[in-house]
Every structure is written in structure tokens, then in C-alpha cells.
Amino acid sequence: MKTSRRQFLKISGGVVSASMLPFLKSVPAHAAGDDVLVAVTGQTINSLDLHRTGTNRASYQVAINCYDRLVSFGTKDAAGGGLAYDYSIIEPELAESWTVSDDGLTLTFKLKPAAKFWDGAKVTAADVKWSFDRAVSVGGFPTVQMKAGGLLRPDQFEAVDDETFVIKLDKPSKLTIPDLAVPVPFVINSKVAIENATDDDPWAMEYLHKTPAGSGAYKVAKWASGEQIVYERNDDWVGGPLPAYKRVVLREVPSPSTRRALIERGDVQLSFNIPNKDAAELASKVDVFSTPIDNCMHCLCPNTNFEPFQDADVRKALAYAIPYEAIFKTAAYGQGAPLWGGESEINDIAWPRKSPYYTDMDKAREHMAKSKFADGFEVPLSISLGLASWMEPTALLIQESLSQIGIKTEIEKIPGANWRTAVLVEKRLPLHLENFGGWLNTPDYYFFWAYQHGHLFNSSNYMNQEIEDLVNATLHMPVEDPEYAPKIKRMFEIAFEDLPRIPLWQPSLNVAANGSTDYEFWFHRQLDARPLKPV
């Protein structure tokens, strides 16, 4: 039987275990009503500004819930139950309508005249331009993400009048309009931001880090990093249907067992990003949605700045030494899709796809013997404590297997709040587990982020000039272009030969609900509170 939070408190006579008290004390007293959602996650939100250097993935949800974009994706039924975004459908958010010129170079957006920021100011095209100027200028992740859609420079953006915004492209791109629906090009109240900018901080990074200024469905009522974020509904929102919940309390609970107890007992209505083990075991007790993550892979990544991993035979030795099946059973609990043991010949452009590697210790030893490191070496194997549910069992199995070919590893556990900086910004981890899912669902977009040199998710510091050229050629190319598929296949061939990323499996995102409906999966893998409703 599924039990709501209110029912739980009633049937328990108000008596809860001591382990639950710290959680319950932190939740507002009125959180038992149907207009309040209480959710838990194991991830830490480290900033309220996605554009800030070092902002982690968990923080992306603030951009989703508190800011608007010009457009959004549609909704469809999801594999694994529930709902999911529909990449094939673009819907209005701040934009009321838009047109594309015949040559594909000019995009004109008409803003909703009733749209306004939380302080009551009208949302204007000048706010959109300032926000886009910021995204393409601050550098790092947001600037590269904008680049993927052909959005490179402030001179490409024009505020014609209060309600007309124009984008001028250097060349047509299949990714431009979809790129406007990802979390990065969110629209900021530029007047508020400029008032709080300084000469040293012209984009108000310090101010917006702690104080959002948006027009989105929710405002931030309270944020304590490492503890919780509390959203309050913006009743003037025009970006979509008004959310059912007036208040959303998202509590950060590091312990998976505590999160499991909370959702199972009905203390919370939603537990976000639960471990695969819990997803398998809770399915008969509460609603569990396990949605395959598009364009996403769990990988082992050897950093080519580290001398042994500059040797192709060492990288291939790693690929043959990985105990794939044991990892999939132990760390994934069979959730997701295996990405090993594929055909050597590449006949299609499906991605993710199985690599041609599989567990073969004899082949692993042969490659080690041919390498410059036949006697083995020592290297740390780094994982994130924030992703320990899959990384730790995976690392332990890899550690044991690599020891059999002379590679001695010590598992380095890095706090989740520091992980992104270490692995993606500084790119300083010699051997590490990694996970990247491409927001725009094409293989060239995945390679743009994870295989091009210097880009954020290329944590292996990989550089191959042919890959650079192929990605640049295909990124904006229509999928139906006769040159597209051959170039993509060649990219796959190089990736599996060079092995800067060794695929393990395609994961699913697991969410448990107990008292809330209409959960919708998104490619960004963060909680979108807007469509959720009480049972």
C-alpha cells in the first residue's frame, strides 16, 4: 500500500524514528498540504547561476524552474513509465511565435506581451539580448553550449523592439532552435543584474550566484547549499500551465538508505535520482520511473595527459580488462543498456552504441606486453562521492581486474561538490569514471562535447585532428545530407580505436514517487517541478 506523508503521520500516531527527526525539522510546518511537494535528492546544489564557472549539474534545475527560455520541448509518454520531453516538438515558452528566413540565417521571435519578471517588470527583447550576450561571453560551459547551436557573438542578437528579438546566424544549423530549449539560454532580468554588476564582474556573477532574477514558474524562497532549496510558485507565470504546487521543498539527503526510507514511508512525495538497486526493489511499493538517458554513457576515462595513457596499447589493455558483465549486474542492477561486445563493422549511426571490446584478460595482457609499460604502473582511480551508488562498485571491480595486468590503483573519492571542477574544469584526474549525456540528441553533438579538445566533457584531454574536422563538418549539417552518415561512422571508428572514453553502459534515470503524479523526464537529468501534481 502506498502511504502519503499525511497518512504516515496519522497512522504512526505522530511518532517517527530518531533518524527522521533532522529531516522533518527542516521541512516547513505547512509542508503536509496538497499544495506543497516535499522531495529528496542525494545531490548538492552549489550555485543558483548555471553560467557560473564550477556550477554543478544538480544546480541546473534552478535555471529550469526559476528562469524561462524562448522555447521548450514538447511532452510524450516515456519508456519506463511516466512522461518525457519530446525532442521532435518545439513549443513556446517566453516566445509567442517565431519565424525562420528562407535561407535559414535569420530567426525572429515575438515575445509574449504579458510576460514579466518576479519584480513586475516587463520581459523585453533587451533582456533576452543581454542574457544571450552573457551566455556567449562568460566562457566555459555556457559559451560552448551556445556555440553548438551556432550562437557565438553578441552581434548576432538584436532587440528590434520590446517584443521582437532577432538571431542572425553565420550558417544554418539543425541545432539552433533545439539549443534554445536547453537550460543555458535562460532569460535574466537585465536591469536587476546590471544594478548589481561591477567593473570586475560585469555579468553580475556574484549576485546571481545567490540571488536569481527571473520570470520562471518558481522563485527561490530559501537556499542552503548542502541542506535544501525551497521554491515558491510565481502566480504570474505565463511560460506554461501554472504549476499545481505552490511550494516545493527539495531536501539534500546524502544517504541513499535514508532517502529510500523517506519515500517508502511516505514522508516525501518524490525521491529523485535513486540508485539502481532501490529502483529494482521499490517498484512493487511506490511508483518508480526508470527512463533510459538519451545520448548518455557511463565510461572509464584514461587521461592522455598522463604518460601511460598516451600509449594506445595501455588504453586497449584497459578496455579488454574491464569486467563489464559483473559491473552491469553489480552497479547497474541490470538497469540501462550494455555498451560492450558490439560488432567491429559500423553499419549505422545509432548512438550510444556498443564498443567492439569485451572482457578478455589474455588480450589485455598481450596489449600490456606490447606497450612501454609492460611491467605495470600505479595510478589513482577517481570517483565522485555524489555518484558513489554506481561509481564505487564499478571502481572496485575495475581495481581488482586491473591488478591482474600489473596496473595498481588506489580509489580516490572526491566530494560531489568538488567533482565537476576536478574532472571537467581542471581535467586533472589520470584515470576516472565519468558520465556525460548530450542534451541535443545527435551523435555529432555528443562528440562536440566529449571528444573535441578543450571542451568541458572531454575529461581525457583527448586531441585528434580528424575528429576535430569531422565534428566541425557534421555539427550543423542536416542529418539527411548524404555526407552526414559516412562522416559519423568514421568518427565512431576513430573513437573506438583511440579509446579516450571506454563505454560501460547507457544508464537510466530513476525517480520514485509516492503521492505525486506527472513526473516528466528531461535530458538534463534534473527535477522539473513545473508539471508535478498531487495525487
Disulfide bonds with the S-S distance in Angstrom:
none
